[in-house]
């Protein structure tokens, strides 16, 4: 079994999308607020065992790629790009050579995937990795539900294929690195340039290619109507939306300011806590963790750990957002209500929205910040501390 640290993804995105047409290549068309390529990168980035994602791009598309990479929310350290060639086969070979030049190990695994298939699930990618580790070469396939007819040159029925033995092939196609790189080099040396996928190329040079279960949702965007299908797939009705709730409270102590939503607000007292005691960011952190069932802030950043004494709470919130993204989630919105008699939150609301939005990469309109008093009842009414309640919505 290959070590998890030796797994790379090679995303093929150098094509022009001629069958779709238009001035913008299909991998850079917008679907549900970001490009097709950004969705594809995000899907692979959600699998922690894939530590390198190389996108093969057209030389004219560097700026478009950089935008897609940023929107994918995958960390820069895991992303790289390489220029492709005049055909898919040439582009894959150049991407493999880029991996080799970067020192990718010969016994590593590489998943070769079409950028125009943006809906690769974590389960499918895990199946690809396991199949390649076991067999050296494996591809996802689907059964053919319809009768396969053979038609002659006049358009007349000339027979049928046995659909029981037929399969449609998807990507990612998964290989041991040295195997697929060697096959591509041999094909290039032999001047064989007509292979339409990597499995057929590998098979032509003696590799036995195994299969594993594909995913019907992993369709390829090929024609204009496929964009409508992709929009539907990503619509709120088609996706799963989860909500999480967070609550936090801190007591007042001596000091001259409080931290709320990552913003330092002057006040007659400070808030007592192991970190910077920011109840807004703590509550939002717990709400996000709740959407993926991943414990709470105290589990990941225990107050017993001196490392977090006085720590800025934006570190906790950014970590929760990272965990959500790695599970395939997209943060849709967060909303927080601050409960206190003082300080007044209203004058600082816009700044709080901007700062929370910056941490979570959300626009201010997707960040709710409200405040209320408790009508002088309870500990907040007695001005003994501040409480915050938050809710987060995440699409999967």
C-alpha positions in Angstrom: 0.0 0.0 0.0 1.4 3.4 -1.0 1.9 5.9 1.7 -0.8 8.6 1.9 1.8 11.3 1.6 2.6 10.1 -2.0 -0.7 10.8 -3.7 -1.2 13.4 -6.3 -4.0 14.6 -8.5 -3.5 15.7 -12.1 -6.4 17.9 -13.3 -6.5 18.3 -17.1 -7.7 21.8 -17.9 -5.8 22.8 -21.0 -8.6 22.3 -23.5 -10.7 24.9 -25.3 -14.1 23.2 -24.9 -14.9 23.4 -28.6 -18.2 21.4 -28.3 -19.6 24.0 -25.9 -18.3 27.0 -27.8 -18.1 30.5 -26.7 -15.2 32.8 -25.8 -14.6 31.3 -22.4 -13.3 27.7 -22.1 -15.8 25.6 -20.2 -13.6 24.9 -17.2 -13.6 28.7 -16.5 -17.4 29.1 -16.9 -19.2 30.2 -13.7 -21.5 27.6 -12.1 -23.0 28.6 -8.7 -20.7 31.5 -8.0 -17.4 30.0 -9.0 -15.8 28.3 -12.1 -16.1 24.7 -13.0 -12.4 24.3 -12.3 -12.7 25.8 -8.9 -15.4 23.3 -8.0 -13.2 20.5 -9.3 -10.2 21.7 -7.2 -12.3 22.0 -4.1 -13.6 18.4 -4.5 -10.0 17.0 -4.6 -8.9 19.4 -1.9 -11.5 18.0 0.4 -9.5 14.7 0.5 -6.7 15.2 3.0 -4.6 12.3 1.7 -4.1 14.0 -1.7 -1.2 16.3 -0.9 -0.5 17.7 -4.4 -2.9 18.9 -7.0 -1.4 19.8 -10.3 -3.6 21.5 -12.9 -2.5 21.3 -16.5 -3.6 24.6 -18.2 -3.3 26.4 -21.5 -0.5 29.0 -21.6 -3.1 31.7 -22.1 -5.1 30.8 -19.0 -2.7 31.6 -16.1 -4.8 34.4 -14.7 -8.0 32.4 -15.0 -6.3 29.5 -13.2 -5.1 31.7 -10.4 -8.6 33.0 -9.8 -10.1 29.5 -9.8 -7.4 28.3 -7.4 -8.2 31.1 -5.0 -12.0 30.4 -5.2 -11.4 26.7 -4.5 -10.2 27.5 -1.0 -7.6 24.8 -1.3 -4.3 25.9 0.4 -1.6 27.2 -2.0 0.9 24.7 -0.7 -1.1 21.9 -2.2 -1.6 23.5 -5.6 0.6 23.8 -8.7 0.1 24.3 -12.4 1.8 23.2 -15.6 1.4 24.1 -19.2 -0.3 21.5 -21.4 0.1 20.6 -25.1 -1.9 20.5 -28.2 -3.9 17.4 -27.2 -5.2 15.8 -24.0 -2.7 13.0 -24.3 0.2 15.5 -24.6 -1.2 17.6 -21.7 -1.3 14.6 -19.4 2.2 13.7 -20.3 3.5 17.2 -19.6 1.7 17.2 -16.3 3.2 13.9 -15.3 6.7 15.2 -16.3 6.0 18.3 -14.1 5.3 16.0 -11.2 8.5 14.0 -11.9 10.6 17.2 -12.1 9.1 18.2 -8.7 10.4 14.9 -7.2 7.2 13.0 -7.0 8.1 9.4 -6.0 8.0 6.6 -8.6 5.9 4.4 -6.3 3.4 7.2 -5.6 -0.2 7.2 -6.9 -1.6 9.8 -9.3 -5.3 10.4 -10.1 -5.8 11.8 -13.6 -9.0 13.8 -13.9 -10.9 15.9 -16.4 -11.5 19.4 -15.1 -15.0 19.3 -16.7 -16.1 16.7 -14.1 -16.5 19.0 -11.1 -18.5 16.6 -8.8 -16.0 14.0 -7.7 -17.2 12.8 -4.3 -14.8 12.0 -1.4 -16.1 8.4 -1.5 -15.3 8.0 -5.2 -11.8 9.5 -4.8 -11.2 7.1 -1.9 -12.2 4.2 -4.1 -9.8 5.4 -6.8 -6.9 5.6 -4.3 -7.5 2.2 -2.9 -8.0 0.6 -6.3 -4.8 2.0 -7.6 -2.8 1.0 -4.5 -4.1 -2.5 -4.9 -3.8 -3.0 -8.6 -1.5 -0.3 -10.0 -4.1 0.9 -12.6 -7.8 1.3 -12.1 -10.7 3.3 -13.6 -14.2 4.2 -12.5 -17.0 2.7 -14.6 -20.8 2.6 -14.8 -23.0 -0.1 -16.2 -24.9 0.7 -19.4 -28.6 0.7 -18.8 -29.7 1.0 -22.5 -29.4 -1.4 -25.5 -26.3 -0.7 -27.5 -27.1 -0.8 -31.2 -24.7 -1.2 -34.1 -25.7 0.9 -37.1 -24.3 0.6 -40.6 -23.2 3.4 -42.9 -26.8 3.9 -44.1 -28.1 4.3 -40.5 -29.8 0.9 -40.4 -29.7 -1.5 -37.5 -26.9 -4.0 -38.0 -26.8 -5.7 -34.7 -26.4 -5.1 -30.9 -23.5 -5.1 -28.5 -23.8 -7.2 -25.3 -24.5 -4.4 -22.7 -23.8 -6.9 -19.9 -20.1 -6.6 -20.7 -20.2 -2.9 -21.6 -19.3 0.0 -19.3 -19.0 3.8 -19.6 -15.7 5.1 -18.3 -15.2 8.1 -16.0 -12.3 9.9 -14.4 -10.3 10.1 -12.2 -8.2 7.2 -13.7 -5.8 6.1 -11.0 -2.3 4.7 -11.5 1.0 4.0 -9.9 3.1 7.0 -11.0 6.0 5.2 -12.6 3.7 3.0 -14.6 1.6 5.7 -16.3 4.6 8.0 -16.8 6.5 5.2 -18.5 3.5 4.4 -20.7 3.1 8.0 -21.8 6.8 8.4 -22.5 6.8 5.3 -24.7 3.7 6.4 -26.6 5.4 9.8 -27.2 8.5 8.1 -28.4 6.5 5.8 -30.7 4.6 8.8 -32.2 1.3 7.3 -31.0 -0.9 10.4 -30.3 -4.5 9.3 -30.7 -5.3 7.9 -27.3 -8.4 9.5 -25.8 -7.9 8.3 -22.2 -5.0 7.1 -20.0 -6.4 3.7 -19.4 -6.4 2.7 -23.1 -2.8 4.1 -23.4 -1.7 2.1 -20.4 -3.4 -1.0 -21.7 -1.7 -0.6 -25.1 1.7 -0.9 -23.3 0.9 -4.0 -21.4 -0.8 -2.8 -18.2 -3.8 -4.6 -16.9 -6.4 -2.0 -15.9 -8.9 -2.9 -13.2 -12.2 -1.2 -12.6 -14.1 0.1 -9.6 -17.6 1.6 -9.1 -18.1 5.0 -10.6 -20.6 7.7 -9.7 -23.6 8.7 -11.8 -23.4 12.2 -10.3 -19.9 12.6 -11.8 -21.0 13.7 -15.2 -18.8 15.5 -17.7 -19.8 19.0 -18.8 -19.6 18.6 -22.6 -22.5 20.6 -24.1 -24.3 23.8 -23.2 -27.2 21.9 -21.6 -24.8 20.3 -19.2 -24.3 23.7 -17.5 -28.0 23.7 -16.6 -27.6 20.3 -15.1 -24.6 21.5 -13.2 -26.5 24.5 -11.8 -29.3 22.2 -10.7 -26.8 19.9 -9.1 -25.4 22.8 -7.0 -28.8 24.4 -6.3 -30.0 24.6 -2.7 -32.7 22.0 -3.5 -30.2 19.6 -4.9 -27.5 19.9 -2.3 -27.6 19.0 1.4 -27.6 22.0 3.7 -26.6 21.6 7.3 -26.9 24.1 10.2 -24.9 24.3 13.4 -25.5 26.3 16.6 -22.9 27.8 18.9 -23.1 29.5 22.2 -20.3 31.2 24.3 -20.1 33.3 27.4 -17.3 35.2 29.2 -17.3 37.1 32.4 -16.0 40.6 32.8 -12.7 41.3 34.5 -10.4 44.3 34.9 -9.3 45.9 31.6 -10.0 48.5 29.0 -11.3 46.6 26.0 -13.1 43.6 24.8 -12.7 41.4 21.7 -15.8 40.9 19.7 -15.8 39.3 16.2 -12.1 39.8 15.9 -12.4 43.5 16.6 -10.8 45.3 19.6 -13.6 47.5 21.2 -12.8 50.0 24.0 -14.7 49.3 27.2 -14.6 49.8 30.9 -13.8 46.1 31.4 -12.2 43.2 29.6 -13.5 39.6 29.2 -11.9 36.8 31.1 -10.8 33.7 29.2 -7.8 31.5 28.4 -7.5 32.9 24.9 -8.6 36.5 23.9 -12.1 35.6 25.2 -14.0 36.6 22.0 -17.5 35.2 22.5 -18.6 36.0 18.9 -15.8 34.1 17.2 -16.1 31.3 19.7 -19.8 30.9 19.1 -19.4 30.9 15.3 -16.5 28.4 15.6 -18.7 26.0 17.5 -21.6 26.5 15.0 -19.3 25.6 12.1 -17.9 22.5 13.9 -21.5 21.5 14.6 -22.2 21.3 10.8 -19.7 18.5 10.5 -20.1 16.8 13.9 -16.5 17.6 14.9 -16.8 18.4 18.6 -16.4 21.9 19.9 -13.8 24.6 20.4 -12.6 23.2 23.7 -11.9 19.8 22.2 -9.6 21.2 19.5 -8.1 24.1 21.6 -8.3 23.0 25.2 -7.9 25.7 27.9 -5.5 23.3 29.6 -3.0 23.8 26.8 -0.7 26.8 27.5 -0.1 27.1 23.8 -3.5 28.8 23.4 -3.2 31.2 26.4 -4.0 34.7 25.0 -4.4 33.3 21.5 -6.3 35.3 18.9 -9.7 33.7 18.3 -9.5 34.2 14.6 -7.1 31.2 14.6 -9.9 29.0 16.0 -12.5 30.2 13.5 -10.1 29.7 10.5 -9.4 26.2 11.7 -13.1 25.4 11.9 -13.6 26.8 8.4 -10.7 24.7 7.1 -12.3 21.5 8.6 -15.6 22.3 7.0 -14.0 22.8 3.6 -12.0 19.6 3.8 -15.2 17.7 4.4 -16.6 19.1 1.1 -18.6 21.9 2.7 -19.2 25.4 1.5 -20.0 28.0 4.1 -23.1 29.8 3.0 -23.7 32.2 5.9 -23.2 32.8 9.6 -25.3 34.8 12.0 -24.5 35.9 15.5 -26.5 37.7 18.3 -24.5 39.4 21.1 -26.3 39.6 24.4 -25.0 42.4 26.7 -25.9 45.7 28.3 -22.6 47.3 27.1 -20.6 48.0 25.1 -22.9 49.0 22.2 -22.4 46.7 19.3 -24.3 48.7 16.6 -21.6 51.3 15.9 -19.1 48.5 15.2 -21.4 46.2 13.3 -20.0 46.9 9.8 -16.4 46.4 11.0 -17.4 43.1 12.7 -19.1 41.9 9.5 -16.1 42.7 7.4 -13.6 41.0 9.8 -15.7 37.8 10.2 -16.2 37.8 6.4 -12.5 38.2 5.8 -11.7 35.2 8.0 -14.4 33.0 6.4 -14.0 34.4 2.9 -17.6 35.5 2.9 -19.1 38.8 1.7 -20.5 41.0 4.4 -24.1 40.3 3.4 -23.5 36.7 4.4 -22.5 37.6 7.9 -25.1 38.6 10.4 -24.2 40.5 13.5 -27.0 41.6 15.9 -27.1 42.7 19.5 -29.7 42.7 22.2 -29.9 43.3 26.0 -31.5 40.9 28.4 -33.6 43.7 30.0 -31.3 43.8 33.0 -32.1 40.2 33.8 -29.5 37.5 34.6 -25.8 37.8 34.5 -25.7 39.9 31.3 -28.4 42.2 32.7 -26.3 42.7 35.8 -23.3 43.6 33.5 -21.3 40.6 34.7 -20.4 39.4 31.2 -21.3 38.9 27.6 -22.9 36.0 25.8 -23.1 35.2 22.1 -25.3 32.8 20.1 -24.4 31.9 16.5 -25.8 29.8 13.7 -24.0 28.6 10.6 -25.3 27.3 7.3 -23.1 25.0 5.2 -23.9 23.4 1.8 -22.5 20.0 1.0 
